[in-house]
């Protein structure tokens, strides 16, 4: 499946989105700033707009960075039932890393020569880390 570049200004929230709060996307924005967009958005064309199916936090983070475009999978033929199903699957199956897992990831990056600030941003450490 190929990605397309879409304007972030054309992304709209799905009416089927069950998660109302995106939380703090500052750490995600820092990671995108350091690493670029890793995972494409999943959208459905909706007239002149693109209905977000997956990637609400990525979209908010990229907009906060002033980015104008994003890589996205533009899905064809998805009806409301399919959109709702994918939205719920995305929201229900995310699992946060434990502190030990996050620490091992940082350790690995540092041992491979990744700069401390980039490792921190990539691992989602607070902007003040290390202090």
N, CA, C and O atoms as a GROMACS GRO file, in nm:
protein
  524
    1UNK      N    1   0.084  -0.116   0.000
    1UNK     CA    2   0.000   0.000   0.000
    1UNK      C    3   0.090   0.124   0.000
    1UNK      O    4   0.186   0.132   0.076
    2UNK      N    5   0.058   0.218  -0.084
    2UNK     CA    6   0.137   0.340  -0.095
    2UNK      C    7   0.073   0.452  -0.014
    2UNK      O    8  -0.048   0.457   0.005
    3UNK      N    9   0.159   0.540   0.034
    3UNK     CA   10   0.109   0.656   0.106
    3UNK      C   11   0.095   0.773   0.009
    3UNK      O   12   0.156   0.777  -0.098
    4UNK      N   13   0.014   0.868   0.051
    4UNK     CA   14  -0.003   0.994  -0.024
    4UNK      C   15   0.027   1.108   0.071
    4UNK      O   16   0.007   1.096   0.192
    5UNK      N   17   0.073   1.219   0.018
    5UNK     CA   18   0.090   1.341   0.096
    5UNK      C   19  -0.044   1.412   0.098
    5UNK      O   20  -0.102   1.439  -0.007
    6UNK      N   21  -0.092   1.443   0.217
    6UNK     CA   22  -0.219   1.515   0.229
    6UNK      C   23  -0.198   1.641   0.315
    6UNK      O   24  -0.111   1.641   0.403
    7UNK      N   25  -0.275   1.746   0.289
    7UNK     CA   26  -0.262   1.866   0.371
    7UNK      C   27  -0.322   1.845   0.510
    7UNK      O   28  -0.436   1.799   0.522
    8UNK      N   29  -0.246   1.877   0.613
    8UNK     CA   30  -0.296   1.863   0.750
    8UNK      C   31  -0.417   1.951   0.775
    8UNK      O   32  -0.503   1.918   0.856
    9UNK      N   33  -0.425   2.063   0.705
    9UNK     CA   34  -0.539   2.154   0.722
    9UNK      C   35  -0.670   2.091   0.675
    9UNK      O   36  -0.778   2.138   0.710
   10UNK      N   37  -0.661   1.985   0.594
   10UNK     CA   38  -0.781   1.919   0.543
   10UNK      C   39  -0.824   1.800   0.628
   10UNK      O   40  -0.924   1.734   0.597
   11UNK      N   41  -0.750   1.772   0.736
   11UNK     CA   42  -0.783   1.658   0.822
   11UNK      C   43  -0.892   1.698   0.921
   11UNK      O   44  -0.880   1.800   0.990
   12UNK      N   45  -0.996   1.618   0.927
   12UNK     CA   46  -1.104   1.642   1.022
   12UNK      C   47  -1.122   1.519   1.110
   12UNK      O   48  -1.096   1.406   1.068
   13UNK      N   49  -1.168   1.543   1.232
   13UNK     CA   50  -1.193   1.432   1.324
   13UNK      C   51  -1.315   1.354   1.278
   13UNK      O   52  -1.414   1.412   1.232
   14UNK      N   53  -1.309   1.224   1.291
   14UNK     CA   54  -1.423   1.141   1.257
   14UNK      C   55  -1.535   1.162   1.358
   14UNK      O   56  -1.509   1.179   1.477
   15UNK      N   57  -1.657   1.162   1.311
   15UNK     CA   58  -1.772   1.173   1.401
   15UNK      C   59  -1.786   1.047   1.486
   15UNK      O   60  -1.865   1.044   1.580
   16UNK      N   61  -1.710   0.942   1.451
   16UNK     CA   62  -1.717   0.815   1.524
   16UNK      C   63  -1.606   0.802   1.628
   16UNK      O   64  -1.594   0.698   1.693
   17UNK      N   65  -1.525   0.906   1.644
   17UNK     CA   66  -1.414   0.901   1.739
   17UNK      C   67  -1.469   0.892   1.881
   17UNK      O   68  -1.544   0.979   1.924
   18UNK      N   69  -1.431   0.786   1.954
   18UNK     CA   70  -1.480   0.770   2.090
   18UNK      C   71  -1.387   0.832   2.194
   18UNK      O   72  -1.429   0.856   2.307
   19UNK      N   73  -1.262   0.858   2.158
   19UNK     CA   74  -1.167   0.921   2.249
   19UNK      C   75  -1.183   1.072   2.234
   19UNK      O   76  -1.166   1.125   2.124
   20UNK      N   77  -1.215   1.140   2.343
   20UNK     CA   78  -1.238   1.285   2.335
   20UNK      C   79  -1.116   1.366   2.372
   20UNK      O   80  -1.102   1.480   2.328
   21UNK      N   81  -1.028   1.311   2.452
   21UNK     CA   82  -0.908   1.384   2.491
   21UNK      C   83  -0.785   1.322   2.428
   21UNK      O   84  -0.765   1.201   2.435
   22UNK      N   85  -0.702   1.405   2.366
   22UNK     CA   86  -0.580   1.354   2.303
   22UNK      C   87  -0.464   1.350   2.401
   22UNK      O   88  -0.360   1.289   2.372
   23UNK      N   89  -0.479   1.412   2.515
   23UNK     CA   90  -0.369   1.419   2.610
   23UNK      C   91  -0.261   1.514   2.560
   23UNK      O   92  -0.280   1.584   2.460
   24UNK      N   93  -0.151   1.516   2.630
   24UNK     CA   94  -0.040   1.604   2.595
   24UNK      C   95   0.040   1.541   2.482
   24UNK      O   96   0.098   1.434   2.498
   25UNK      N   97   0.044   1.607   2.368
   25UNK     CA   98   0.116   1.555   2.251
   25UNK      C   99   0.253   1.620   2.236
   25UNK      O  100   0.316   1.608   2.130
   26UNK      N  101   0.300   1.689   2.340
   26UNK     CA  102   0.429   1.758   2.332
   26UNK      C  103   0.543   1.661   2.307
   26UNK      O  104   0.629   1.686   2.222
   27UNK      N  105   0.546   1.550   2.380
   27UNK     CA  106   0.651   1.450   2.362
   27UNK      C  107   0.648   1.390   2.223
   27UNK      O  108   0.753   1.367   2.162
   28UNK      N  109   0.530   1.363   2.173
   28UNK     CA  110   0.516   1.310   2.038
   28UNK      C  111   0.565   1.412   1.936
   28UNK      O  112   0.631   1.376   1.838
   29UNK      N  113   0.534   1.539   1.958
   29UNK     CA  114   0.582   1.644   1.868
   29UNK      C  115   0.734   1.648   1.868
   29UNK      O  116   0.796   1.663   1.762
   30UNK      N  117   0.796   1.636   1.985
   30UNK     CA  118   0.942   1.635   1.993
   30UNK      C  119   1.000   1.517   1.915
   30UNK      O  120   1.099   1.531   1.844
   31UNK      N  121   0.936   1.401   1.928
   31UNK     CA  122   0.983   1.283   1.856
   31UNK      C  123   0.970   1.302   1.706
   31UNK      O  124   1.060   1.265   1.631
   32UNK      N  125   0.859   1.359   1.660
   32UNK     CA  126   0.840   1.384   1.517
   32UNK      C  127   0.941   1.486   1.468
   32UNK      O  128   0.992   1.475   1.356
   33UNK      N  129   0.970   1.585   1.551
   33UNK     CA  130   1.069   1.686   1.514
   33UNK      C  131   1.207   1.623   1.494
   33UNK      O  132   1.280   1.661   1.402
   34UNK      N  133   1.242   1.526   1.579
   34UNK     CA  134   1.373   1.459   1.572
   34UNK      C  135   1.375   1.352   1.463
   34UNK      O  136   1.471   1.344   1.386
   35UNK      N  137   1.271   1.270   1.456
   35UNK     CA  138   1.271   1.151   1.371
   35UNK      C  139   1.186   1.162   1.245
   35UNK      O  140   1.195   1.075   1.158
   36UNK      N  141   1.106   1.266   1.234
   36UNK     CA  142   1.011   1.274   1.124
   36UNK      C  143   0.888   1.188   1.153
   36UNK      O  144   0.880   1.123   1.257
   37UNK      N  145   0.795   1.190   1.063
   37UNK     CA  146   0.673   1.110   1.078
   37UNK      C  147   0.707   0.964   1.048
   37UNK      O  148   0.748   0.932   0.936
   38UNK      N  149   0.691   0.878   1.145
   38UNK     CA  150   0.727   0.737   1.130
   38UNK      C  151   0.610   0.657   1.074
   38UNK      O  152   0.627   0.574   0.986
   39UNK      N  153   0.492   0.683   1.128
   39UNK     CA  154   0.373   0.605   1.091
   39UNK      C  155   0.274   0.693   1.016
   39UNK      O  156   0.237   0.800   1.065
   40UNK      N  157   0.231   0.651   0.897
   40UNK     CA  158   0.133   0.730   0.822
   40UNK      C  159  -0.001   0.737   0.894
   40UNK      O  160  -0.037   0.647   0.970
   41UNK      N  161  -0.074   0.843   0.868
   41UNK     CA  162  -0.211   0.854   0.915
   41UNK      C  163  -0.296   0.757   0.834
   41UNK      O  164  -0.256   0.715   0.726
   42UNK      N  165  -0.412   0.722   0.886
   42UNK     CA  166  -0.511   0.647   0.808
   42UNK      C  167  -0.632   0.737   0.798
   42UNK      O  168  -0.689   0.778   0.899
   43UNK      N  169  -0.672   0.768   0.675
   43UNK     CA  170  -0.782   0.862   0.650
   43UNK      C  171  -0.876   0.806   0.544
   43UNK      O  172  -0.842   0.715   0.469
   44UNK      N  173  -0.994   0.863   0.542
   44UNK     CA  174  -1.092   0.833   0.438
   44UNK      C  175  -1.129   0.967   0.375
   44UNK      O  176  -1.162   1.062   0.445
   45UNK      N  177  -1.123   0.975   0.242
   45UNK     CA  178  -1.161   1.098   0.173
   45UNK      C  179  -1.307   1.129   0.204
   45UNK      O  180  -1.393   1.041   0.197
   46UNK      N  181  -1.334   1.254   0.238
   46UNK     CA  182  -1.468   1.299   0.277
   46UNK      C  183  -1.492   1.433   0.209
   46UNK      O  184  -1.479   1.538   0.272
   47UNK      N  185  -1.529   1.428   0.081
   47UNK     CA  186  -1.542   1.551   0.002
   47UNK      C  187  -1.405   1.612  -0.018
   47UNK      O  188  -1.315   1.546  -0.071
   48UNK      N  189  -1.388   1.737   0.022
   48UNK     CA  190  -1.259   1.805   0.010
   48UNK      C  191  -1.169   1.778   0.131
   48UNK      O  192  -1.054   1.820   0.134
   49UNK      N  193  -1.223   1.709   0.231
   49UNK     CA  194  -1.149   1.684   0.356
   49UNK      C  195  -1.108   1.537   0.364
   49UNK      O  196  -1.143   1.455   0.280
   50UNK      N  197  -1.032   1.508   0.469
   50UNK     CA  198  -0.990   1.372   0.499
   50UNK      C  199  -1.032   1.341   0.642
   50UNK      O  200  -0.985   1.405   0.736
   51UNK      N  201  -1.119   1.242   0.658
   51UNK     CA  202  -1.166   1.202   0.789
   51UNK      C  203  -1.058   1.115   0.854
   51UNK      O  204  -1.020   1.012   0.800
   52UNK      N  205  -1.010   1.157   0.972
   52UNK     CA  206  -0.907   1.082   1.042
   52UNK      C  207  -0.965   0.954   1.101
   52UNK      O  208  -1.065   0.956   1.173
   53UNK      N  209  -0.901   0.844   1.070
   53UNK     CA  210  -0.938   0.715   1.128
   53UNK      C  211  -0.834   0.676   1.232
   53UNK      O  212  -0.869   0.628   1.340
   54UNK      N  213  -0.708   0.696   1.202
   54UNK     CA  214  -0.599   0.668   1.296
   54UNK      C  215  -0.493   0.775   1.278
   54UNK      O  216  -0.453   0.807   1.166
   55UNK      N  217  -0.448   0.829   1.390
   55UNK     CA  218  -0.343   0.930   1.384
   55UNK      C  219  -0.384   1.065   1.436
   55UNK      O  220  -0.326   1.166   1.397
   56UNK      N  221  -0.482   1.069   1.524
   56UNK     CA  222  -0.528   1.196   1.578
   56UNK      C  223  -0.417   1.269   1.655
   56UNK      O  224  -0.398   1.389   1.638
   57UNK      N  225  -0.345   1.196   1.740
   57UNK     CA  226  -0.236   1.258   1.817
   57UNK      C  227  -0.121   1.300   1.725
   57UNK      O  228  -0.062   1.406   1.744
   58UNK      N  229  -0.089   1.217   1.626
   58UNK     CA  230   0.016   1.254   1.530
   58UNK      C  231  -0.022   1.380   1.456
   58UNK      O  232   0.063   1.467   1.434
   59UNK      N  233  -0.149   1.390   1.417
   59UNK     CA  234  -0.195   1.509   1.346
   59UNK      C  235  -0.182   1.633   1.433
   59UNK      O  236  -0.132   1.736   1.388
   60UNK      N  237  -0.225   1.624   1.558
   60UNK     CA  238  -0.214   1.738   1.650
   60UNK      C  239  -0.067   1.776   1.671
   60UNK      O  240  -0.033   1.894   1.674
   61UNK      N  241   0.018   1.676   1.686
   61UNK     CA  242   0.161   1.703   1.708
   61UNK      C  243   0.223   1.770   1.585
   61UNK      O  244   0.298   1.866   1.599
   62UNK      N  245   0.192   1.720   1.467
   62UNK     CA  246   0.249   1.777   1.345
   62UNK      C  247   0.198   1.920   1.322
   62UNK      O  248   0.274   2.007   1.280
   63UNK      N  249   0.070   1.945   1.350
   63UNK     CA  250   0.015   2.080   1.338
   63UNK      C  251   0.085   2.174   1.435
   63UNK      O  252   0.113   2.289   1.401
   64UNK      N  253   0.114   2.125   1.557
   64UNK     CA  254   0.181   2.211   1.656
   64UNK      C  255   0.322   2.249   1.612
   64UNK      O  256   0.376   2.350   1.656
   65UNK      N  257   0.381   2.167   1.526
   65UNK     CA  258   0.514   2.195   1.473
   65UNK      C  259   0.509   2.286   1.350
   65UNK      O  260   0.613   2.326   1.297
   66UNK      N  261   0.388   2.316   1.305
   66UNK     CA  262   0.373   2.400   1.188
   66UNK      C  263   0.389   2.325   1.057
   66UNK      O  264   0.405   2.386   0.951
   67UNK      N  265   0.385   2.192   1.063
   67UNK     CA  266   0.395   2.114   0.939
   67UNK      C  267   0.266   2.129   0.859
   67UNK      O  268   0.158   2.146   0.916
   68UNK      N  269   0.278   2.124   0.730
   68UNK     CA  270   0.162   2.145   0.643
   68UNK      C  271   0.110   2.017   0.579
   68UNK      O  272  -0.007   2.011   0.540
   69UNK      N  273   0.195   1.915   0.568
   69UNK     CA  274   0.156   1.790   0.502
   69UNK      C  275   0.192   1.671   0.589
   69UNK      O  276   0.278   1.679   0.676
   70UNK      N  277   0.122   1.561   0.563
   70UNK     CA  278   0.150   1.435   0.631
   70UNK      C  279   0.140   1.321   0.533
   70UNK      O  280   0.067   1.328   0.434
   71UNK      N  281   0.213   1.215   0.561
   71UNK     CA  282   0.196   1.092   0.486
   71UNK      C  283   0.072   1.022   0.539
   71UNK      O  284   0.050   1.017   0.660
   72UNK      N  285  -0.008   0.968   0.449
   72UNK     CA  286  -0.132   0.902   0.491
   72UNK      C  287  -0.167   0.789   0.396
   72UNK      O  288  -0.136   0.792   0.277
   73UNK      N  289  -0.233   0.690   0.453
   73UNK     CA  290  -0.298   0.588   0.373
   73UNK      C  291  -0.440   0.640   0.352
   73UNK      O  292  -0.514   0.660   0.449
   74UNK      N  293  -0.479   0.662   0.228
   74UNK     CA  294  -0.614   0.708   0.198
   74UNK      C  295  -0.696   0.585   0.160
   74UNK      O  296  -0.675   0.525   0.054
   75UNK      N  297  -0.788   0.548   0.247
   75UNK     CA  298  -0.864   0.425   0.230
   75UNK      C  299  -0.989   0.451   0.146
   75UNK      O  300  -1.060   0.549   0.166
   76UNK      N  301  -1.013   0.364   0.052
   76UNK     CA  302  -1.129   0.374  -0.035
   76UNK      C  303  -1.236   0.275   0.009
   76UNK      O  304  -1.207   0.164   0.052
   77UNK      N  305  -1.360   0.317  -0.003
   77UNK     CA  306  -1.472   0.227   0.018
   77UNK      C  307  -1.502   0.192   0.162
   77UNK      O  308  -1.578   0.099   0.188
   78UNK      N  309  -1.447   0.264   0.257
   78UNK     CA  310  -1.479   0.235   0.397
   78UNK      C  311  -1.607   0.307   0.435
   78UNK      O  312  -1.617   0.429   0.421
   79UNK      N  313  -1.705   0.230   0.482
   79UNK     CA  314  -1.830   0.290   0.528
   79UNK      C  315  -1.817   0.326   0.676
   79UNK      O  316  -1.715   0.300   0.739
   80UNK      N  317  -1.923   0.387   0.731
   80UNK     CA  318  -1.918   0.431   0.870
   80UNK      C  319  -1.891   0.316   0.967
   80UNK      O  320  -1.820   0.334   1.066
   81UNK      N  321  -1.947   0.199   0.939
   81UNK     CA  322  -1.926   0.084   1.028
   81UNK      C  323  -1.778   0.045   1.031
   81UNK      O  324  -1.724   0.017   1.138
   82UNK      N  325  -1.713   0.042   0.916
   82UNK     CA  326  -1.570   0.007   0.910
   82UNK      C  327  -1.486   0.113   0.980
   82UNK      O  328  -1.391   0.080   1.052
   83UNK      N  329  -1.518   0.240   0.960
   83UNK     CA  330  -1.445   0.348   1.025
   83UNK      C  331  -1.456   0.335   1.177
   83UNK      O  332  -1.356   0.344   1.247
   84UNK      N  333  -1.577   0.313   1.227
   84UNK     CA  334  -1.597   0.298   1.372
   84UNK      C  335  -1.522   0.178   1.426
   84UNK      O  336  -1.465   0.184   1.535
   85UNK      N  337  -1.520   0.070   1.351
   85UNK     CA  338  -1.451  -0.052   1.394
   85UNK      C  339  -1.300  -0.027   1.406
   85UNK      O  340  -1.239  -0.066   1.505
   86UNK      N  341  -1.240   0.037   1.306
   86UNK     CA  342  -1.096   0.063   1.308
   86UNK      C  343  -1.062   0.164   1.417
   86UNK      O  344  -0.963   0.147   1.487
   87UNK      N  345  -1.142   0.269   1.432
   87UNK     CA  346  -1.119   0.368   1.538
   87UNK      C  347  -1.114   0.301   1.675
   87UNK      O  348  -1.024   0.327   1.754
   88UNK      N  349  -1.211   0.215   1.702
   88UNK     CA  350  -1.215   0.148   1.831
   88UNK      C  351  -1.099   0.051   1.849
   88UNK      O  352  -1.044   0.040   1.958
   89UNK      N  353  -1.062  -0.020   1.744
   89UNK     CA  354  -0.949  -0.111   1.753
   89UNK      C  355  -0.821  -0.033   1.784
   89UNK      O  356  -0.742  -0.075   1.869
   90UNK      N  357  -0.801   0.078   1.716
   90UNK     CA  358  -0.682   0.162   1.739
   90UNK      C  359  -0.677   0.211   1.884
   90UNK      O  360  -0.573   0.204   1.948
   91UNK      N  361  -0.788   0.260   1.934
   91UNK     CA  362  -0.792   0.316   2.068
   91UNK      C  363  -0.782   0.209   2.177
   91UNK      O  364  -0.728   0.235   2.284
   92UNK      N  365  -0.833   0.091   2.151
   92UNK     CA  366  -0.838  -0.014   2.254
   92UNK      C  367  -0.710  -0.095   2.267
   92UNK      O  368  -0.691  -0.162   2.369
   93UNK      N  369  -0.624  -0.093   2.168
   93UNK     CA  370  -0.509  -0.183   2.170
   93UNK      C  371  -0.375  -0.115   2.190
   93UNK      O  372  -0.271  -0.176   2.167
   94UNK      N  373  -0.376   0.010   2.231
   94UNK     CA  374  -0.251   0.079   2.261
   94UNK      C  375  -0.211   0.044   2.403
   94UNK      O  376  -0.294   0.045   2.494
   95UNK      N  377  -0.083   0.014   2.423
   95UNK     CA  378  -0.032  -0.017   2.555
   95UNK      C  379   0.091   0.068   2.579
   95UNK      O  380   0.184   0.069   2.498
   96UNK      N  381   0.092   0.139   2.690
   96UNK     CA  382   0.206   0.222   2.726
   96UNK      C  383   0.325   0.135   2.763
   96UNK      O  384   0.307   0.026   2.818
   97UNK      N  385   0.445   0.182   2.734
   97UNK     CA  386   0.565   0.114   2.779
   97UNK      C  387   0.579   0.129   2.929
   97UNK      O  388   0.540   0.230   2.986
   98UNK      N  389   0.634   0.026   2.994
   98UNK     CA  390   0.667   0.040   3.135
   98UNK      C  391   0.792   0.128   3.145
   98UNK      O  392   0.860   0.150   3.045
   99UNK      N  393   0.821   0.177   3.264
   99UNK     CA  394   0.942   0.257   3.282
   99UNK      C  395   1.067   0.174   3.251
   99UNK      O  396   1.164   0.227   3.196
  100UNK      N  397   1.065   0.046   3.286
  100UNK     CA  398   1.180  -0.041   3.256
  100UNK      C  399   1.199  -0.056   3.105
  100UNK      O  400   1.312  -0.053   3.057
  101UNK      N  401   1.090  -0.074   3.032
  101UNK     CA  402   1.099  -0.086   2.886
  101UNK      C  403   1.150   0.044   2.824
  101UNK      O  404   1.234   0.042   2.733
  102UNK      N  405   1.100   0.156   2.872
  102UNK     CA  406   1.145   0.286   2.822
  102UNK      C  407   1.294   0.303   2.852
  102UNK      O  408   1.370   0.349   2.766
  103UNK      N  409   1.336   0.266   2.972
  103UNK     CA  410   1.477   0.277   3.011
  103UNK      C  411   1.567   0.191   2.924
  103UNK      O  412   1.674   0.236   2.882
  104UNK      N  413   1.524   0.068   2.896
  104UNK     CA  414   1.604  -0.020   2.808
  104UNK      C  415   1.617   0.040   2.669
  104UNK      O  416   1.723   0.031   2.606
  105UNK      N  417   1.509   0.101   2.621
  105UNK     CA  418   1.514   0.165   2.489
  105UNK      C  419   1.613   0.280   2.486
  105UNK      O  420   1.689   0.294   2.391
  106UNK      N  421   1.611   0.363   2.591
  106UNK     CA  422   1.705   0.474   2.599
  106UNK      C  423   1.847   0.422   2.608
  106UNK      O  424   1.937   0.473   2.540
  107UNK      N  425   1.869   0.321   2.690
  107UNK     CA  426   2.002   0.261   2.704
  107UNK      C  427   2.054   0.210   2.570
  107UNK      O  428   2.169   0.234   2.535
  108UNK      N  429   1.971   0.142   2.497
  108UNK     CA  430   2.010   0.089   2.366
  108UNK      C  431   2.048   0.202   2.271
  108UNK      O  432   2.151   0.196   2.205
  109UNK      N  433   1.964   0.306   2.265
  109UNK     CA  434   1.994   0.418   2.175
  109UNK      C  435   2.126   0.485   2.213
  109UNK      O  436   2.207   0.515   2.126
  110UNK      N  437   2.148   0.507   2.343
  110UNK     CA  438   2.272   0.571   2.387
  110UNK      C  439   2.393   0.485   2.354
  110UNK      O  440   2.497   0.537   2.313
  111UNK      N  441   2.380   0.353   2.371
  111UNK     CA  442   2.493   0.263   2.342
  111UNK      C  443   2.524   0.260   2.192
  111UNK      O  444   2.635   0.224   2.152
  112UNK      N  445   2.427   0.298   2.109
  112UNK     CA  446   2.447   0.301   1.965
  112UNK      C  447   2.486   0.440   1.915
  112UNK      O  448   2.496   0.463   1.794
  113UNK      N  449   2.510   0.532   2.008
  113UNK     CA  450   2.559   0.663   1.971
  113UNK      C  451   2.454   0.769   1.942
  113UNK      O  452   2.487   0.876   1.891
  114UNK      N  453   2.329   0.741   1.974
  114UNK     CA  454   2.225   0.842   1.954
  114UNK      C  455   2.246   0.952   2.058
  114UNK      O  456   2.262   0.922   2.176
  115UNK      N  457   2.246   1.079   2.016
  115UNK     CA  458   2.262   1.188   2.113
  115UNK      C  459   2.155   1.182   2.222
  115UNK      O  460   2.041   1.142   2.196
  116UNK      N  461   2.192   1.221   2.345
  116UNK     CA  462   2.103   1.213   2.460
  116UNK      C  463   1.971   1.284   2.433
  116UNK      O  464   1.865   1.229   2.463
  117UNK      N  465   1.975   1.405   2.377
  117UNK     CA  466   1.851   1.480   2.354
  117UNK      C  467   1.761   1.408   2.253
  117UNK      O  468   1.639   1.409   2.268
  118UNK      N  469   1.820   1.346   2.151
  118UNK     CA  470   1.740   1.273   2.052
  118UNK      C  471   1.683   1.144   2.113
  118UNK      O  472   1.568   1.109   2.087
  119UNK      N  473   1.762   1.076   2.195
  119UNK     CA  474   1.713   0.954   2.262
  119UNK      C  475   1.597   0.989   2.355
  119UNK      O  476   1.497   0.918   2.360
  120UNK      N  477   1.611   1.100   2.427
  120UNK     CA  478   1.505   1.142   2.519
  120UNK      C  479   1.378   1.174   2.442
  120UNK      O  480   1.269   1.131   2.482
  121UNK      N  481   1.390   1.249   2.333
  121UNK     CA  482   1.272   1.285   2.253
  121UNK      C  483   1.207   1.162   2.195
  121UNK      O  484   1.085   1.150   2.196
  122UNK      N  485   1.288   1.071   2.144
  122UNK     CA  486   1.235   0.950   2.081
  122UNK      C  487   1.163   0.861   2.183
  122UNK      O  488   1.062   0.798   2.152
  123UNK      N  489   1.217   0.857   2.306
  123UNK     CA  490   1.159   0.771   2.411
  123UNK      C  491   1.044   0.837   2.484
  123UNK      O  492   0.980   0.775   2.569
  124UNK      N  493   1.016   0.963   2.452
  124UNK     CA  494   0.905   1.031   2.518
  124UNK      C  495   0.940   1.083   2.655
  124UNK      O  496   0.851   1.107   2.737
  125UNK      N  497   1.069   1.102   2.683
  125UNK     CA  498   1.109   1.158   2.812
  125UNK      C  499   1.069   1.305   2.816
  125UNK      O  500   1.057   1.369   2.711
  126UNK      N  501   1.048   1.358   2.936
  126UNK     CA  502   1.012   1.501   2.945
  126UNK      C  503   1.119   1.590   2.883
  126UNK      O  504   1.236   1.553   2.880
  127UNK      N  505   1.079   1.705   2.834
  127UNK     CA  506   1.171   1.797   2.769
  127UNK      C  507   1.285   1.838   2.862
  127UNK      O  508   1.393   1.874   2.815
  128UNK      N  509   1.263   1.834   2.993
  128UNK     CA  510   1.365   1.872   3.089
  128UNK      C  511   1.468   1.761   3.114
  128UNK      O  512   1.567   1.784   3.184
  129UNK      N  513   1.447   1.641   3.058
  129UNK     CA  514   1.538   1.529   3.080
  129UNK      C  515   1.654   1.536   2.985
  129UNK      O  516   1.629   1.571   2.869
  130UNK      N  517   1.775   1.507   3.019
  130UNK     CA  518   1.818   1.493   3.159
  130UNK      C  519   1.841   1.629   3.220
  130UNK      O  520   1.880   1.723   3.150
  131UNK      N  521   1.817   1.641   3.348
  131UNK     CA  522   1.836   1.771   3.412
  131UNK      C  523   1.948   1.767   3.512
  131UNK      O  524   1.977   1.868   3.575
   0.00000   0.00000   0.00000
